Amino acid sequence: MLAHFIIAGHLSTFSNLWAIFLSTPVEAPENQNPPLHFNGGLGMQPRDVGFAMSILGAIGVVLQMAIYPMFNDRFGTIKIWRGALYVFPLVYVLAPFLSLVASANYHGGKTALVWLAMSGVLFLFVVGRTGVTPATTLLINDCTPHPSVRGTIHTAGTVIGNLSRSVFPIVAFAIFGKGLEMGVVGLGFWCLACVAVLACAASQWVREGGNGNEIRLPGEEEEEEEQQEPSAAGRGGAATNGSAENRTV
């Protein structure tokens, strides 16, 4: 649940920061001092921001429907989940450098290079999110010790996820705003990258559960034996009838 708290928080926070970053005005190239002291965003209009966010969703649908099931069958849930988590620190480190791409063409407006660089960052983010989001649901389901408490476990996971989605953006926006004042637009993203590294570390203690088969309540074993006895009797009767038919022939 701790890993879920961190992961849900930084995923939702990046989506919110990303929308603000896209609409932040472009900084003049003479005011940029990379690799750390650079400011501004991509200066997009609301229509362009909406289109950029729709790209994120479209890539996610394709990967979720076509790619994830194959990788999950081949590598398993826990390996895909851990591997995908390592994508996010890279994405959060690279994202603010898009402002330098926009500043390079400050007097010429947006170019294909800006959209290409933006699509590359979005693709990496969606790849990581595609590997993490469904796997998180599966892992929460598997950690249930008994089917009778599965609803409780999922409710707890939902509450924890919503709590992190409420807390993380507030802190991240405050850091992002402070970074803009300091002339370091990447401050919010890079702090988010540190949080993503913590999620990678926390994932090492996560193990796949037994999907509700770890414990047995009193009376369940007797019920299973009663269900198995009619099945065995049915198979025995079928075998007897088959032998009788063979003798008749």
N, C-alpha and C positions, 0 to 999 in steps of 0.2 A: 504494500500500500504506500510505503514511503517513495518507492520508485515511481509509482503511478502519480503521486502528488506532484513530484518534480516534473515528470514528463508532460502531464496535462497542462501544468502551468507554463512551461516554456513554449509549448506548441501554440497555445492560444495567444500568448504574449507576442510571439513573432508575427502572427497574422495581423495583430493590431498595430504593432510598430511598423510593419511593412506598409500598411495603408497610409500612415502618417508620413513615412519617409518618402513615398512616391509623390506626395503632394507638397512636400517641402521645397521652397524655391531653390533653383540652381545657384551655386556660388560661383563668382567670377574666378577664372583660373589663376589670376595673380594673387588671390587670397588663400590659395591652397598650398599647404606645406606637408605633403605626405612624408613618411608613411602613417603618422598618427594625427597630426594637426591638419585636418581638412574638414570642411563643413558643407552644408547644403544637402539637397536631395535630388530628385529627378524633375521636379517642377511640373508634374503632370496635372492636367485638368481632371475634374471628377469623372468625366466620361472615360478618359484613358485609365484612371485608377480602377474603375469598375471592370474595364476590359482586361486589365492585368490580373485582377483577382479572379475573373472568370477563366483565365488561362490556367491558373493554379487548380481550380476545380476540374477543368477538363482533363488535364494531365492525370489528376488523381483517379478519375473514373476509369480511364483506360488502364492504368497500372493495376488498380484494384480488381478489375474484372478479368484481365487477360494475363497478367504477370504473376501476381501474388499467389494464386492457387498452385501454380506449378512449382514455385520456389518453396512454398510451405510443404508440399508433398515430398520434395526432394531433401530439404535441409532440416525441416522441423520448425516448430513454433519458436522455441527458445533461442535457437541460433539466429534465425532471421531477426528476431526482436533485438537481440544484443548487437548484431551487426548493423542494423539500421540506426541504432542510437548514435553510432560514431559519425554518422553523416551530419548531424545537427551542429556540432561545434564548428565544422568546416563552413557550413552555410552561414552561420551567424558571424564568423570572422570575415568572410568575403562580402557579405551583403552591403555594408556601408561603402565599400570601394566603388560601387556603382556611381556614387556622386562624382568621383574623379572622371569617369567616362562621360558623364553629362557635362561636366565643367570643360572638358577638352573641346566640346563643340558649343560653348556658351553662346556665341554670337550667331550660330547657324541653326539653332533649334534642335529638336530631337532627330536622331539619325537611326539607321537600321542597327548600328553597333550598340546603341543603348538598349534597344529592344532585344537584341541577341544576347547581350550580357545579362539582362534581367531574366530572360527565359531560361538561361543556364542555371542561375541561382534558384529560380522557382522549380526547375526540374529536379535539382538535388534535394530541395526541401520536400517535394512531393514524394520522391523515392523513399526518403527516410520516414515520412509520415505514413506511407502505404505499408511499410514493413512493421511499423510500431502500433498503429491504431487497432487493427483487427487482432494482432497478436496479444495486445494488452487485454482485450476482452476475453480471449481464449484462456489466458493465464489466470485471470481473475476467476473464471469459471472452473478451471482445474484446481485452484487452491481451496475449493469448497470441501470441507471434510466429510459432509453428508448432504444428500440432496434436499433434506428438509430445511437447511439453512442457506440454500443457494440464493434465495431472494434477499435474505439479510446481507449476504456478502456483496451482492451486486448493488444493493442500496447503499452500503457503506462506500463502495468504490465510486458510485455516482456522486455522493455527498463530498467525498474527498476531492474528486476531480473538479466539481463546481467551486469548492472552496479555493483551490489553487487558481482557478481561472478568474476568481474575484480578487485575489490578493496580488498575484504576480504582475498583472498589467499596471496596477496603481504604482507599484515600486518602479517598474521599468519605465513608465512614462515620466516619472520624476527624474530618473537618471538620464533619460534621453533629452529632456528639456535642459537639464544642467549641462549636458554635453554640447548642446547647441550654443549655449551661452559661452562656453569655454572654447568654442571652435573645434570641437571634437565630436562630430556627428556619430562616430562609431562607438561612443562610450556605452550607450544602452545595449547595442548589439553584442559588444564584446563581454559585457557583464552577463548577458544572456548565454553566451558561449561558455562561460565559467559554470553556470548552472547546468548546462547540458553535459559538461564533463562530470559533474556530480552525479547526474542521472546514469551515465555510463558506469561510474564506480558502484553505484547502488545496485545496478543490474547484475553484478557479479554474485550477489547474495540471493538472487531470485532463483527458485527451482520450480520445475513443473510438478503440480500436485497429482493426486489420484483421481480427479474428476468425480469426487463424491464417494469413492470406494475405500477410503482410508479407515473408516470405522463402521461398526455394525451395531445397530440398536437391538435391545432385547426383543426376540421374537422374529427378527428378519431372517435369520438362518433357517428357522423352522419353516417359514413361508417359502423360501427358496427350495428347500427339500421337497415340500408338498407339490410345488410346481414342476419339479423335475420328475417325480414319481409317475404322474400320468403320462408324461412324454415318453418315459422309458417303457411303460406298459404298452403304449401305443406302438412303439417300435417293435416290441416283442410280439405283439399280436400280428403285426404286418408280416414279420418274419415267419410266424407259424402258418399263416394263411398261404404265404408263398411256397413253403415246403409242402403243404397239403396239395396245392395245385400241381406242383411238380410230380408228386407221387401219382396223382390222378392221370396225368398225361402219360 
